[in-house]
Amino acid sequence: MSLGASWNDDGVKVFKYALENECILLGYGDEVDFTGCNDESEIRSKLLAEAPDTKKPEAHIWPVNFLKNELKIGDIVVVSNGNKTFRAIAEITGEYEFVEDAPFHQIRPVKWLAVFEPAKPVSEIFHKGFAMQTIYKLSAAGLNYDKLEALLSAETREPPVQPHVLIIDEINRANISKVFGELITLLEPDKREGQTNAISVKLPYSGDDFTVPANLHVIGTMNTADRSIALLDTALRRRFDFEELEPSPSILENNDVPGVDLVKLLTALNERIEILFDRDHRIGHAFFIGVSSLEGLEQVFRRKVIPLLQEYFYENWSNVRRALNDYDSGDFVLRKELKPLPADGDENFSDESRIVYSVNAAAFPVSAYQRIYGGN
């Protein structure tokens, strides 16, 4: 039987519906319900009476009769994929049904015995290619029953359970209790599907029962520098294992930047940040992955590292310079002294000069990077 063309959207929709609803569907018969029609003549009469405008009605009558009256419970259906391959095998499990909201309305319930991706060549089970008919009986003489049985036996063996991973980035940004709801309880290992204390919840919209499979792993990522980590409640904390992923400068050892050792650079920079601030605000190695030139390194420092340090130290440029080991006139951050303006005689003004800072617009020299890890 053909069950929707695999090369167009409508055909894909039909095949997907068939798999999800455990049925085979026939696109003939228009929108006529043939329940109670026990042979071709009765199908013909009903089709002509209820769908008189049907083009080539005889082309509809035989396939509908075959689906409804010829196929028996227990029969095996091979689903073709063109005339040279097949993509599924099913067993008829129920009588004819008319389903109004299905892509095709003429239906027989089935149990799917095997679904093949990619499709398999016809030669594995049949001596020649399939005919271009929508539904028909295969010649018993042409079938290779041994190969068919071996194929089905291989498919029906219990497949190994594969782990599935759900990653939730920035998990601490949302209201976790509201996001997870009752799912928090279902995440516990012994509450999973098939476990000793397995439980389910009823979904509020569909009303379906819902469980969490035992092979699902939920990974939540968060930034330890983010203050909202404190919002994680006890219920969530005790259902997750917490593992800190520290900056790993060694990942950068193959990055070849002329004159600059990125491993030493990031290690020293993070040591200085830890002294001046704390260990949770160290800079990750991800900033530097892919950097292989002085120009690329400058872009990272100018657009990411220095602005991040500004944020860390609340625009305290003195600490930014200390973190970069950038003193005196500065290579990363320029220091400029502004002389006081004279008073006009009516008010007293401080005669102290003012220090202002700005990021160097010129290219950062190699020595500036080397100084971060080369000395105090």
C-alpha positions in Angstrom: 0.0 0.0 0.0 1.1 3.5 -0.8 0.7 5.8 2.2 1.4 9.4 1.1 4.3 10.5 -1.1 7.5 11.0 0.8 8.6 13.8 -1.5 5.8 16.4 -0.7 4.4 18.0 2.4 0.9 16.4 2.1 2.4 13.0 1.8 4.6 13.5 4.8 1.6 14.7 6.8 -0.4 11.5 5.9 2.5 9.2 6.8 3.1 11.0 10.1 -0.6 10.8 11.0 -0.6 7.1 10.2 2.4 6.4 12.5 1.1 8.6 15.4 -2.5 7.2 15.2 -1.6 3.6 14.4 -3.7 3.3 11.2 -3.4 3.2 7.4 -5.4 5.7 5.4 -6.8 5.6 1.9 -7.2 8.8 -0.2 -10.1 7.4 -2.3 -13.8 7.5 -1.6 -14.1 11.3 -1.2 -15.8 12.2 2.1 -18.3 9.3 2.1 -18.6 7.0 5.1 -18.9 3.4 3.7 -19.7 1.8 7.0 -22.3 -1.0 6.3 -21.2 -1.4 2.7 -20.2 -5.1 2.3 -19.2 -5.3 -1.3 -18.3 -3.3 -4.4 -22.0 -2.8 -5.5 -23.0 -1.3 -2.2 -19.9 1.0 -2.2 -20.7 2.1 -5.8 -24.3 2.9 -4.9 -23.3 4.9 -1.8 -20.6 6.8 -3.6 -22.8 7.8 -6.6 -25.6 8.8 -4.2 -23.6 10.9 -1.8 -20.7 12.2 -4.0 -22.2 12.3 -7.6 -19.6 14.7 -8.8 -16.7 12.3 -8.1 -14.5 12.1 -11.1 -13.9 8.5 -12.4 -15.9 6.8 -9.6 -14.8 3.4 -10.6 -11.3 4.3 -9.7 -12.5 4.8 -6.1 -14.7 1.8 -5.7 -12.1 -1.0 -6.0 -9.5 0.5 -3.6 -12.2 1.3 -1.0 -13.6 -2.2 -1.2 -10.2 -3.8 -0.9 -9.4 -1.7 2.2 -12.8 -2.2 3.9 -13.8 -5.7 2.9 -10.8 -7.6 1.5 -8.2 -6.8 4.2 -8.7 -9.0 7.3 -7.5 -8.6 10.9 -4.0 -10.1 11.1 -3.1 -9.3 7.5 0.3 -7.8 6.9 0.7 -4.5 5.0 3.9 -3.4 3.4 4.1 0.4 2.9 5.8 1.3 -0.3 8.1 4.3 -0.9 7.9 4.6 -4.7 8.1 1.3 -6.6 11.7 0.3 -5.6 11.7 0.7 -1.8 9.5 0.2 1.2 9.5 2.2 4.5 7.2 0.4 7.0 5.3 -2.9 7.8 2.1 -3.1 9.8 -0.5 -5.6 10.9 -4.2 -5.0 10.6 -5.8 -4.9 14.1 -9.3 -3.5 13.5 -12.2 -3.1 11.2 -12.9 -0.2 8.8 -13.4 3.3 10.2 -14.4 6.6 8.8 -12.5 9.5 10.5 -13.7 13.0 9.6 -10.7 15.0 10.8 -8.0 12.7 9.3 -6.0 13.7 6.2 -7.7 10.8 4.4 -11.0 9.6 5.8 -11.0 5.8 4.9 -9.0 4.1 7.7 -8.0 0.7 9.1 -6.4 0.4 12.6 -2.9 -1.2 12.6 0.0 -2.2 14.8 3.3 -0.9 13.4 5.7 -3.8 13.3 8.6 -1.9 11.7 9.4 1.6 10.3 12.6 2.0 8.3 14.7 5.1 8.0 16.1 5.1 5.3 13.7 3.0 3.3 14.8 -0.5 2.3 15.0 -2.0 -1.2 12.1 -4.1 -2.4 14.5 -6.9 -3.3 14.9 -7.7 0.4 11.4 -9.2 0.5 9.9 -9.3 -3.1 11.2 -10.6 -6.4 10.4 -7.5 -8.4 9.4 -3.9 -8.0 6.1 -2.7 -6.6 3.2 -1.8 -9.0 2.0 1.8 -9.2 -1.3 0.9 -7.5 -2.4 2.6 -4.3 -3.3 -0.7 -2.7 -3.2 -4.3 -3.9 -2.3 -7.9 -2.8 1.3 -9.0 -3.3 1.9 -12.3 -5.1 2.6 -15.0 -2.6 5.0 -16.7 -5.1 7.1 -13.5 -5.2 7.5 -13.0 -1.5 10.6 -14.1 0.4 9.0 -15.1 3.7 12.2 -16.0 5.4 13.7 -12.5 4.8 10.4 -10.9 5.8 10.4 -12.9 9.0 14.0 -12.1 9.8 13.4 -8.4 9.1 10.5 -8.3 11.5 12.3 -10.3 14.1 15.2 -7.9 14.1 12.9 -4.9 14.4 10.8 -6.3 17.2 13.8 -6.9 19.5 13.9 -4.4 22.3 16.1 -1.6 21.2 18.7 -0.3 23.7 17.5 2.6 25.8 19.3 5.7 24.7 19.8 8.7 27.0 18.1 12.0 26.0 19.4 15.3 27.3 17.4 18.5 27.8 19.6 21.6 28.3 18.1 24.7 29.9 20.4 27.7 29.5 20.3 30.4 32.2 18.0 28.2 34.4 18.2 30.7 37.3 16.8 33.6 35.2 13.2 32.5 35.5 10.8 31.8 38.4 11.8 28.2 38.6 8.9 27.1 40.8 6.4 28.4 38.2 8.3 27.1 35.2 8.6 23.5 36.6 5.4 23.3 38.6 4.6 19.7 39.4 7.4 18.6 37.2 9.8 19.3 40.1 8.5 16.2 41.8 8.5 14.1 38.6 12.2 14.8 38.1 13.2 12.7 41.1 14.9 9.4 40.1 12.4 7.2 41.9 9.4 9.1 40.6 10.3 8.6 36.9 8.4 6.4 34.5 9.0 2.7 35.3 10.7 3.3 38.6 9.6 2.1 42.1 7.6 5.2 43.1 6.6 6.3 39.6 3.9 9.0 39.5 2.2 11.0 36.8 0.4 14.3 36.6 -2.5 15.3 34.4 -1.7 18.1 31.9 -4.1 21.0 32.5 -5.0 21.7 28.8 -5.0 18.2 27.2 -6.0 16.3 30.3 -3.4 13.6 29.3 -1.3 11.8 31.9 2.3 12.9 31.9 5.4 11.2 33.2 9.1 11.9 33.0 11.1 9.0 31.3 13.9 7.5 33.3 16.4 8.1 30.5 15.9 11.9 30.4 18.8 14.0 31.8 18.0 17.7 32.5 21.0 20.0 32.5 20.6 23.6 33.7 23.4 26.1 33.1 23.9 29.4 35.0 26.6 32.0 35.6 28.0 31.9 39.1 28.6 35.6 39.0 24.9 36.2 38.6 23.3 37.3 41.9 20.0 35.6 40.9 21.6 32.2 41.7 20.4 33.0 45.3 16.8 32.7 44.0 17.1 29.0 43.5 14.9 27.4 46.1 15.6 24.4 48.2 13.2 22.2 46.2 15.2 22.7 43.1 18.6 22.5 44.8 18.0 19.1 46.3 16.8 17.6 42.9 20.0 18.7 41.0 23.6 17.9 41.4 25.7 21.1 41.2 29.0 21.0 39.3 31.2 24.0 38.9 32.8 24.4 35.5 35.9 26.7 36.0 37.8 28.6 33.3 40.1 26.2 31.5 43.1 28.2 30.1 44.7 25.0 28.8 42.1 24.8 26.1 43.8 27.8 24.5 47.3 26.3 24.3 47.0 25.7 20.5 45.9 29.3 19.8 49.0 30.9 18.2 49.0 34.6 18.9 52.4 36.1 18.0 54.3 37.1 21.1 51.4 36.3 23.5 50.9 33.2 25.6 47.1 33.0 26.0 47.2 30.3 28.6 49.5 32.4 30.9 47.5 35.6 30.0 44.1 34.2 31.1 45.5 32.4 34.1 47.2 35.6 35.4 44.3 37.8 34.6 41.9 35.6 36.5 44.3 35.5 39.5 44.3 39.3 39.6 40.5 39.4 39.3 40.2 36.9 42.2 42.4 39.1 44.4 40.6 42.3 43.5 37.0 40.9 43.4 36.3 37.2 43.9 36.6 33.8 42.2 33.1 33.8 40.8 33.9 36.7 38.5 36.8 35.1 36.7 36.7 35.3 32.9 35.9 32.2 30.9 38.1 30.8 28.2 35.3 31.0 25.7 36.2 34.7 25.1 39.5 33.6 23.6 38.5 30.5 21.6 39.2 31.2 17.9 41.6 34.0 18.6 44.7 33.5 16.5 46.1 37.0 15.8 46.9 40.2 17.7 44.0 41.9 15.9 41.6 39.3 17.2 43.0 39.5 20.7 42.6 43.3 20.7 39.0 43.0 19.7 38.4 40.6 22.6 40.0 43.0 25.1 38.5 46.1 23.7 34.9 44.8 23.3 34.6 42.2 26.0 37.3 42.1 28.6 37.7 45.8 29.4 33.9 46.5 29.4 33.4 43.5 31.7 36.0 44.8 34.1 34.4 48.2 34.1 31.1 46.5 35.1 32.9 44.4 37.8 34.5 47.4 39.4 31.6 49.9 38.9 33.6 52.2 36.7 36.5 52.3 39.2 39.2 52.6 36.5 42.0 52.4 39.0 41.0 48.7 39.8 40.5 48.1 36.1 44.1 49.1 35.5 45.3 47.0 38.5 43.5 43.9 37.0 45.3 44.5 33.7 48.7 45.4 35.4 48.4 48.6 33.4 50.1 51.4 35.4 51.7 54.8 34.7 50.4 56.4 31.5 48.8 53.1 30.5 48.7 51.0 27.4 45.1 49.6 27.7 43.7 52.5 29.8 45.1 56.0 29.4 45.5 58.1 32.5 45.3 61.9 32.1 45.6 64.6 34.8 43.4 67.7 34.4 44.6 70.8 36.0 42.1 72.8 38.2 40.5 75.9 36.9 41.1 79.1 38.7 38.4 80.4 41.1 36.5 83.6 40.1 36.9 85.1 43.5 33.3 84.5 44.7 33.7 80.9 45.7 36.5 78.7 46.9 37.4 75.8 44.6 39.7 72.9 45.2 43.1 73.5 43.7 43.6 69.7 43.3 44.0 68.3 39.8 41.5 65.7 38.5 42.5 62.3 37.1 40.4 61.0 34.1 40.7 57.7 32.2 39.9 56.5 28.7 40.5 53.3 26.7 43.5 53.7 24.4 42.3 54.3 20.9 45.6 53.1 19.4 46.4 49.4 19.0 47.4 47.7 22.2 51.1 46.7 22.2 52.3 43.2 22.7 54.1 44.3 25.8 50.8 45.2 27.4 49.5 41.6 27.2 52.9 40.2 28.3 52.9 42.5 31.3 49.7 40.9 32.7 51.4 37.6 33.2 55.1 38.8 33.3 55.4 40.7 36.5 53.8 42.5 39.4 
